């Protein structure tokens, strides 16, 4: 199932800690969104002290663990943006 998560200008939990075999994230907004895959909620935008991984507007990233080699793939994912209001990230994971 695809979920749409509203991301705020403060760190927002996108996905709780769980084992994942694959993950797809899409920024469905006009503003870059910054992601933290290490379980920390201290993710910031570019100008902050802990900049996240930048996901450009309408960019999609995917990852899979089909070979079972990923470690630490069960950490929570957080996101933040530097615009106004909330922005949407689409999440599909299994």
C-alpha positions as CSV (number, residue, x, y, z in Angstrom):
1,X,0.0,0.0,0.0
2,X,1.2,3.5,-0.8
3,X,1.0,6.0,2.0
4,X,1.1,9.8,1.7
5,X,2.9,11.5,4.6
6,X,2.7,15.2,5.3
7,X,6.2,16.5,6.0
8,X,6.6,19.6,8.2
9,X,9.3,22.2,8.7
10,X,10.4,20.2,11.8
11,X,11.5,16.6,11.7
12,X,8.5,14.4,10.8
13,X,8.4,10.6,11.2
14,X,7.9,9.1,7.7
15,X,8.2,5.4,8.7
16,X,8.6,3.7,12.0
17,X,11.4,1.2,12.7
18,X,10.7,-2.1,10.9
19,X,12.5,-4.6,8.8
20,X,12.2,-3.6,5.1
21,X,13.0,-5.7,2.0
22,X,12.4,-2.7,-0.3
23,X,11.4,1.0,-0.1
24,X,10.2,3.6,-2.5
25,X,9.9,7.3,-1.6
26,X,8.7,10.1,-3.8
27,X,8.7,13.8,-3.1
28,X,5.3,14.9,-4.3
29,X,5.8,18.6,-3.8
30,X,7.5,21.7,-5.3
31,X,10.1,21.9,-2.4
32,X,13.2,19.8,-1.7
33,X,12.7,17.4,1.2
34,X,15.6,16.1,3.3
35,X,15.6,12.5,4.7
36,X,17.3,10.8,7.6
37,X,17.7,7.0,7.3
38,X,19.8,6.6,10.4
39,X,16.9,6.8,12.9
40,X,17.7,10.3,14.2
41,X,15.1,13.0,14.4
42,X,17.8,15.7,14.2
43,X,17.7,15.9,10.4
44,X,18.0,19.4,9.0
45,X,17.8,21.2,5.6
46,X,21.0,22.1,3.7
47,X,22.0,25.0,6.0
48,X,21.6,23.1,9.2
49,X,24.1,21.1,11.2
50,X,22.7,17.6,10.2
51,X,21.6,17.9,6.6
52,X,19.6,15.0,5.4
53,X,19.6,13.3,2.0
54,X,18.1,15.7,-0.5
55,X,15.1,14.5,-2.4
56,X,14.3,17.1,-5.2
57,X,10.7,18.0,-6.1
58,X,9.0,15.0,-7.8
59,X,12.2,12.9,-7.4
60,X,11.8,9.2,-6.5
61,X,14.3,6.9,-4.8
62,X,14.0,3.2,-4.4
63,X,16.1,0.6,-2.7
64,X,15.8,-3.2,-2.2
65,X,17.3,-5.9,0.0
66,X,16.6,-8.8,-2.4
67,X,20.0,-10.4,-1.5
68,X,19.6,-10.0,2.2
69,X,22.8,-8.0,2.6
70,X,21.5,-4.7,4.1
71,X,22.1,-4.2,7.7
72,X,20.5,-1.6,9.9
73,X,17.5,-1.5,7.5
74,X,15.1,-1.3,10.3
75,X,15.6,2.2,11.6
76,X,12.9,4.9,11.5
77,X,13.0,7.4,8.6
78,X,12.5,11.1,9.3
79,X,12.0,14.0,6.9
80,X,12.0,17.8,6.9
81,X,11.6,20.7,4.4
82,X,12.5,24.3,4.4
83,X,9.4,25.8,2.7
84,X,6.1,26.8,4.2
85,X,3.2,24.6,5.4
86,X,3.4,20.9,4.8
87,X,4.7,18.9,1.8
88,X,3.8,15.3,0.8
89,X,6.1,12.3,0.5
90,X,4.7,9.1,-1.0
91,X,6.0,5.9,0.7
92,X,5.7,2.3,-0.4
93,X,7.6,-0.3,1.6
94,X,7.5,-4.0,2.3
